[in-house]
Amino acid sequence: MLYHSTRGGENSVQASQAILQGLAGDGGLFVPEDFPAFSPEALQRIPELPYHVLAEEILTPWLTDMRREDIARMAVQAYAPGRFEAGMPAPGSALDGKTFLVELYHGPTLAFKDIALQLLPRLMVNAIRTQRVDEGVLVVAATSGDTGKAALEGFCDVEGTRVGVIYPQDGVSPAQRRQMVTQQGGNVWVRAIRGNFDDAQSAVKAIMGDPAMHMALRERGWRLSSANSINIGRLIPQIVYYFYAYGQLCRQGILAFGEPVDFVVPTGNFGNILAGTYAKAMGLPVHTFLCASNRNNVLTDFFRTGSYSTRRPFYQTASPSMDILISSNLERYLYEKAGRDPKRVAGWMQALREERVYDVGGCLDAMTQGMWAGCADDAATLACIARTFREKGRLVDPHTAVALSVLEQYRQEARDGGRPAVVISTASPYKFSLDVLKAVDPGRRCEDDREASRILAGMAQESLPDAITALDTLPELHTCACEPGEVGGELLRWIGGGHAD
Ligand SMILES: *Cc1c(COP(=O)(O)O)cnc(C)c1O
């Protein structure tokens, strides 16, 4: 399988090259030249396969320049029962007769980002070997809260790599911040930036696209890559749980094999939901994807009007990991839906950069085929958390609640045709305990998120995840802040020094 850029300005490369590079040289994103398809017979085996075997099955046709036995070994290491609290990465359960919740947040950092970022470092090390790279790889990531910690955890002390993470100073939850600033390891670097997530993501893209930065790193023996979902190596592992969730529904008798299902995905950078559309392209029977946004509903407006506009205020919400106005991975979706025409995609992206808006005009029909978009503001989100706890006895985090709330709207408008829906649950409620507690017990005064977590665990009669309680005793190691424009220079200073700060 070869990969080329959405903007057409780069030759095709192997998977390992695309993973090493992160972003294509022309600023576009790597996409597969075609989609590996599963025969109906191969699909039928899915419900029987354990997660890591399914991962091997799905990843192999995407990573054709890696050996199958290596892929199998990496999948076992990443998804071994010990790495995920529930014993596996994607446990699912029914919320009611036709709503199924798949919990992707039982990994080491309590967000679904772990599923990709437990595997990506292994793919990167494999790619370093395959491509015979003799430089170190500096992996940078901008985070809206969860990618940062999952990348730090995944790359921590991985030989031949260093990892640098920037996050918006006031844009993450207290638990998310504590997770990042307490990160240990000799190859990690963390900075708060004065700006929002889009500023952080633009800073990373600017560094990735800056020849002078690449040159300066080369001179020091390093090359750059990315742990954001602009890296195709982040997306491919996410295809697996769509198949796995579907298999679980079949095993539990909720679906007959081959029957279509809807997926509801809380969306920010459009990576998670895009991986779902890739699963569908491989043959998974999906009817509709529900793209669920918070008050930063740029995607809802896009799918309803065909116009993507960032000329709007940026809101901080209770679901910070979705506080994004520039959804990078939409570019890959546009590419598929606009007849794989790189000129058109490049034109829209240029308009977005220069005018902060583009319009896909006549392509909108293709874009909305199999896609429905909705949004929920914080009031609706908190009300949904309260209702879900009251009626189903389940604590859900604000991102998951955005998805549940959008599913309710979809069903109220009677668009679901009675189909079962799988809701992708992306984070532990204990990472967002102040807002979750405010939702389920509005009368209670609590300012401390650790206290809120303990109260919530008591209400839900669960024990707090170790990954939360462990944070209380760890020292804060990374407390510096800088401007987005200073990140490149700071990274170079860190690399140049030859040791971690
Ligand atoms: C990253 C994240 C999302 C959004 O996922 P995208 O791939 O960026 O669309 C949703 N929920 C949580 C908890 C996240 O960490």
Ligand as a Chemical Component Dictionary entry (heavy atoms), coordinates in Angstrom:
data_LIG
# 
_chem_comp.id                   LIG 
_chem_comp.type                 NON-POLYMER 
_chem_comp.pdbx_formal_charge   0 
_chem_comp.three_letter_code    LIG 
# 
loop_
_chem_comp_atom.comp_id 
_chem_comp_atom.atom_id 
_chem_comp_atom.alt_atom_id 
_chem_comp_atom.type_symbol 
_chem_comp_atom.charge 
_chem_comp_atom.model_Cartn_x 
_chem_comp_atom.model_Cartn_y 
_chem_comp_atom.model_Cartn_z 
_chem_comp_atom.pdbx_ordinal 
LIG C1 C1 C 0 -9.460  13.927 21.047 1  
LIG C2 C2 C 0 -10.765 13.727 21.708 2  
LIG C3 C3 C 0 -11.969 13.837 20.993 3  
LIG C4 C4 C 0 -12.021 14.255 19.548 4  
LIG O1 O1 O 0 -11.425 13.317 18.698 5  
LIG P1 P1 P 0 -10.956 13.767 17.227 6  
LIG O2 O2 O 0 -10.250 12.600 16.693 7  
LIG O3 O3 O 0 -10.034 14.936 17.462 8  
LIG O4 O4 O 0 -12.163 14.160 16.489 9  
LIG C5 C5 C 0 -13.144 13.557 21.651 10 
LIG N1 N1 N 0 -13.158 13.216 22.952 11 
LIG C6 C6 C 0 -12.018 13.120 23.678 12 
LIG C7 C7 C 0 -12.100 12.761 25.111 13 
LIG C8 C8 C 0 -10.788 13.354 23.083 14 
LIG O5 O5 O 0 -9.667  13.250 23.796 15 
# 
loop_
_chem_comp_bond.comp_id 
_chem_comp_bond.atom_id_1 
_chem_comp_bond.atom_id_2 
_chem_comp_bond.value_order 
_chem_comp_bond.pdbx_ordinal 
LIG C1 C2 SING 1  
LIG C2 C3 SING 2  
LIG C2 C8 DOUB 3  
LIG C3 C4 SING 4  
LIG C3 C5 DOUB 5  
LIG C4 O1 SING 6  
LIG O1 P1 SING 7  
LIG P1 O2 DOUB 8  
LIG P1 O3 SING 9  
LIG P1 O4 SING 10 
LIG C5 N1 SING 11 
LIG N1 C6 DOUB 12 
LIG C6 C7 SING 13 
LIG C6 C8 SING 14 
LIG C8 O5 SING 15 
# 
